[in-house]
Amino acid sequence: MSIDLKTIKHISKLSRISVDEQKAQKLVGDLNSIFKFIEKLNELKTDNIEPLTSIAETTLKLRSDEVKSKDIREQVIKNSPQDNEDYFVVPKVIE
């Protein structure tokens, strides 16, 4: 696949982004080199390769869930901008 100047101008018109002639010429070269690289990647045989979540072969250390602080409801509600005994009240943001 290759991109030409006409395609760049069409895309810039659709996206409502003004692109001058010099930038359009640079984009043609840049996008064509990106597409060439993608075509090279598509030639790789990846049938028997497992997907990676990270390049480092480490596992996360697991820890047990522990409650560190109990009964802090009163302390949290005390920081509310408005006084209320039941829940944390914040100012309305959306009208």
Backbone torsions as a table, in degrees:
resi	resn	phi	psi	omega
1	MET	NA	137.6	176.4
2	SER	-133.3	150.9	-179.3
3	ILE	-108.2	135.4	176.1
4	ASP	-114.5	176.8	-177.0
5	LEU	-62.2	-36.5	179.8
6	LYS	-63.1	-40.7	179.2
7	THR	-66.3	-41.2	178.0
8	ILE	-60.5	-45.9	179.9
9	LYS	-63.9	-39.4	178.7
10	HIS	-64.1	-44.7	179.3
11	ILE	-64.6	-41.7	179.5
12	SER	-65.3	-34.9	177.3
13	LYS	-67.8	-43.1	179.0
14	LEU	-63.9	-37.9	-178.1
15	SER	-88.5	-2.0	179.5
16	ARG	57.3	41.4	175.7
17	ILE	-115.3	123.2	-179.4
18	SER	-79.3	129.5	-179.9
19	VAL	-128.7	121.1	178.7
20	ASP	-77.6	172.4	-173.6
21	GLU	-60.1	-41.4	-177.7
22	GLN	-66.7	-44.3	178.4
23	LYS	-66.5	-36.0	179.2
24	ALA	-63.2	-42.5	178.2
25	GLN	-62.4	-41.5	178.7
26	LYS	-65.3	-40.1	178.5
27	LEU	-63.2	-37.3	177.7
28	VAL	-57.8	-49.0	179.8
29	GLY	-64.9	-44.2	-178.6
30	ASP	-63.8	-47.8	-178.3
31	LEU	-66.7	-37.1	177.4
32	ASN	-64.4	-38.2	178.3
33	SER	-69.4	-34.6	176.9
34	ILE	-65.2	-44.3	180.0
35	PHE	-66.2	-34.2	175.9
36	LYS	-63.7	-41.5	178.5
37	PHE	-64.4	-40.9	178.6
38	ILE	-63.3	-39.3	177.8
39	GLU	-63.8	-36.7	176.4
40	LYS	-65.1	-41.1	178.9
41	LEU	-64.4	-35.3	179.9
42	ASN	-67.2	-20.2	179.0
43	GLU	-77.1	-17.0	-178.9
44	LEU	-68.9	142.2	177.6
45	LYS	-92.3	111.4	-176.8
46	THR	-120.2	26.8	-176.2
47	ASP	-63.4	-43.6	-174.3
48	ASN	-102.7	22.2	-177.3
49	ILE	-107.3	128.3	179.1
50	GLU	-75.7	142.7	176.6
51	PRO	-65.9	148.4	-179.5
52	LEU	-105.1	145.8	169.3
53	THR	-101.5	-19.5	178.3
54	SER	-158.3	153.4	178.3
55	ILE	-82.1	-17.3	177.5
56	ALA	-86.1	129.7	-178.7
57	GLU	-89.4	67.8	177.8
58	THR	-124.0	157.1	175.7
59	THR	-111.2	151.6	179.2
60	LEU	-74.3	142.2	176.3
61	LYS	-77.3	129.7	179.9
62	LEU	-93.2	145.3	174.4
63	ARG	-133.7	155.5	-179.6
64	SER	-79.0	146.7	176.9
65	ASP	-76.0	123.6	179.4
66	GLU	-130.3	139.1	174.8
67	VAL	-80.4	118.4	-176.1
68	LYS	-90.0	-31.7	-179.6
69	SER	-136.5	130.9	-177.8
70	LYS	-112.5	154.3	174.3
71	ASP	52.1	54.8	177.6
72	ILE	-105.9	12.3	-177.4
73	ARG	-56.1	-45.8	-178.6
74	GLU	-63.7	-37.6	179.3
75	GLN	-66.9	-38.3	-179.8
76	VAL	-69.6	-46.7	-178.3
77	ILE	-65.5	-28.4	177.8
78	LYS	-62.6	-25.5	-180.0
79	ASN	-87.3	-0.8	-179.8
80	SER	-67.3	139.5	179.7
81	PRO	-64.1	-26.9	177.7
82	GLN	-116.7	145.9	-179.8
83	ASP	-74.7	129.0	176.0
84	ASN	-163.5	136.7	-177.5
85	GLU	-85.2	-18.7	-171.6
86	ASP	-96.0	-37.9	-174.2
87	TYR	-153.0	167.0	-179.1
88	PHE	-77.9	122.8	-176.4
89	VAL	-108.4	131.3	177.1
90	VAL	-124.3	157.9	178.5
91	PRO	-65.0	150.2	178.3
92	LYS	-68.2	132.4	-177.0
93	VAL	-102.1	-41.4	-177.7
94	ILE	-104.9	133.6	-179.9
95	GLU	-97.8	NA	NA
